[in-house]
Amino acid sequence: MTRRLAPTSTGAPGQIRITSVSGGTLQQMDGDAGLARLPALLAEPESTVWVDLTSPSPAQVEAIGVTLGLHPLIIEDVLEGNQRAKIESTDGVIHLVLFALHHGERFLASEVDLVLGLGFLLTVHDATWDPRATHHLRKSLASVMAQGPDHLLWSLSDGIVDDYFPFADELGEALDAVQDAVIGQASPKALEELFALKRELLEVRRAASPTREVFNQLTNRDLPLIDEAELVYFRDVYDHVIRLTDELDNYRELASSTLDVYLTQVNNNLSIVVKRLTGVTVILAGIGALAGLFGMSEAAVELGSFWLVAGTIIGLAGVAAVVLRRIDWL
């Protein structure tokens, strides 16, 4: 299945970037040259190899998979895409699926596959996400990789999770603005904005919520590829995910409450309109009834009391209007 590309990409589709740290020496290679050197890099003792694929072709994934000795099911999952956030351990290799968020006209979630093996980390993603732009790797790629592929896995996953918070904050601010609009005036435009916000909130929650279980399993399962000293870092990411999902759940409840407020406002406005119409009906119906009653009276016509009857009707209508005004029906 073809991976989605955004208009603003950070790398060329089909790009292969291989980075290796061994003995404090950092080596970086791209394309076929890096692929040809990959077996030798993996054979170096105490080395950390990072293979990064940007929107790769099936042939590239299969070639890398064979070189790294990945199980066919892992290769199949990477090629298919459209997974949900998950963690699987197959043949001593850990496969994580996370989602990086991007904001264009709306929120978009792009899949990131991370495969941790003995001495290497494989990342597969589309061109909308640049792993080297995460805050840990911007500081020093060599120092992160020198601590092992599991530490590199933590730095990338921590960067993905940390990038969720600006989106959550933006959703919170947008929700506050929609609430103010709904309370001020329950207009169809406010309802449209509310539903758009609920869709974006659902998109963010769908990407972030399963991540909670991923890091729960990662920190509570006995995984030989994760050094015990690294677990504290992954627990920190897990704490961030818990806080994030709690915020998203609160925003979802607030959005539902805002919709209830909107419906209540609409019903209240309808009740006010009905009261106004009822008040007008009372006055007009009273005038019509009195006019009809005196209109059938011949005595009223013979005595020439038309203006007296008209004045009485108008006076009673005025009294009714004052009373209805005081009880807020007009």
NORLINWO-V587708 format. One line per field, one symbol per residue. ss: DSSP state (H for helix, E for strand, L for the rest). psi: psi as a letter, one per 30 degrees, with the letter a starting at -180 (. if undefined). burial: I if it has 24 or more other ideal C-beta (glycine too) atoms within 12 Angstrom, else O. A space follows every 10 residues. Layout:
ss->???
psi->???
burial->???
This chain:
ss->LLLLLLLLLL LLLLEEEEEE EELLEEEEEE HHHHHHHHHH HHHLLLLEEE EEEELLLHHH HHHHHHHHLL LHHHHHHHHH LLLLLEEEEE LLEEEEEEEE EEELLLEEEE EEEEEEELLE EEEEELLLLL HHHLHHHHHL HHHHHHLLHH HHHHHHHHHH HHHHHHHHHH HHHHHHHHHH HHHHLLLHHH HHHHHHHHHH HHHHHHHHHH HHHHHHHHHH LLLLLLLHHH HHHHHHHHHH HHHHHHHHHH HHHHHHHHHH HHHHHHHHHH HHHHHHHHHH HHHHHHHHHH HHHHHLLHHH HHLLLHHHHH HHHHHHHHHH HHHHHHLLLL
psi->kkkkklejlg lkkgkkkkkk kkhgkkkkkl beeeeefeee effkkhlkkj jkkjhlleee eeeeeeefhk keeeeeeeee ahllklkkjk hgkkjkjlkk kljcflkkkk kjkkjkajgl kkkklaffkj fffleefeej eeeeffglfe eeeeeeeeee eefeeeeeee eeeeeeeeee eeeejileee eeeeeeeeee eeeeeeeeef feeefeeeff ljjffjkeff eeeeeeeeee eeeeeeeeee eeeeeeeeee eeeeeeeeee eeeeeeeeee eeeeeeeeee eeefffjfee eefhheeeee eeeeeeeeee eeeeeeghf.
burial->OOIIOIOOOI IOOIIIIIII IIOOOOIIIO OOOIIOIIOO IIOOOOIIII IIIIIIOOOI IOIIIOIIOI OOOIIOIIIO IOIOIIIIII OOIIIIIIII IIIOOOIIII IIIIIIIIII IIIIIIIIII IIOIOIIOOO IOOIIIIIII IIIIIIIIII IIIIIOIIOI IIOIIOOIIO IIOOOIOOOI IOIIOOIIOI IOIIIIIIII IIIIIOOIIO OOIOIIOOOI OOIIOOIIOI IOOIIOIIOO IIOIIOOIIO IIOOIOOOOO OOOOOOOOIO OIIOOIIOOI OOOIOOOOOO OOOOOOOOIO OOIOOOIOOI OOOIOOOOOO
